[in-house]
Amino acid sequence: MINIKNSKHLIKTILSKFTFHRFYQGYKYIKFLIYYYKNKKKINFYKSSYDPKETLPKVIHVETRTLCSGKCTFCAANILNTSRSDDLMHMELVDKLILELSELNYKGRLSFYNNNEPFLDKRILSIIDKARKKVPNCFLELKSNGKGLKIETVDNIFKSGLDCLYVNDYLDKENYKNKIFSKNVQSLLNNVNNDYSHLKKKIFFIHRLEDQILNSRAGTSPNRNSENLSYKWRCFRPFEMMTLSPSGNVAMCSDDVYYDEVMGNFKESKLIDIWTSEKYKKNREILINKNRNLINTCKNCDYIGYTLN
Ligand code: SF4
């Protein structure tokens, strides 16, 4: 016969060991397994018949100005601690990029931001406008922290041709827990719910925690100890992503905050030549074969290794 008192004790003991952290780790692991199961074909493709000339990057990130106004403790580009200088991409370089993507009839995601706040570049509306006109089939997406952002600017950037805007509102613990947006973001949301309802399907407001501990961000995350991680995981990013700095340096990964692993310089070379270069090829081979430890920016990285669209 089942002893109810003992059973209750057993359940209590199991639950006490099943901490949220373990649950979260388990969830991440299951997600990881599902992902790899689903992507067996993709792995085979990348290993055997991938040709970068035929398959352009799914995502191109461009930092037209490096500055950020956020104070997120998980990001090395946060305004309180960053050692990055405030650099601006010359407009000639922006034009060169747009022209080359136009010639390639680029159809992937073109994001004029990375570890920065895109609206701090006052040219962002005209950049989006140019990109829309010259690269009509790309998907233009921006992410902003919403600080100081005005609804008129948001409306105008969509008129210029932006497809999608995420407003990530980085909050303290209390407001994050209670799902309370900051004043400016709430005002944007009110506007979208009323006079600017035509933007509803294109703009997304997200509560984020300012001091969240995320992945190690290629070993750069200030609030995360990422020494000696050495994960034996594949990474698809060099097959799917390019990240451009204002000086034209091209990194293979958006987590490479300091552009340490440079694939080439876009001022000096064509984007397609960098994408099809020996250096990119070598890094693809290394990362599809799970050898993160062979690349400096990757050896302290715990990112799951795929790129969301
Ligand atoms: S292993 Fe990490 S740092 Fe390296 S390319 Fe992949 S996500 Fe970026």
Residues whose N, C-alpha, C, O or C-beta is under 5 A from the ligand:
A	BS01	SF4	A218 C235 R237 C253 D255 T297 C298 C301 Y303
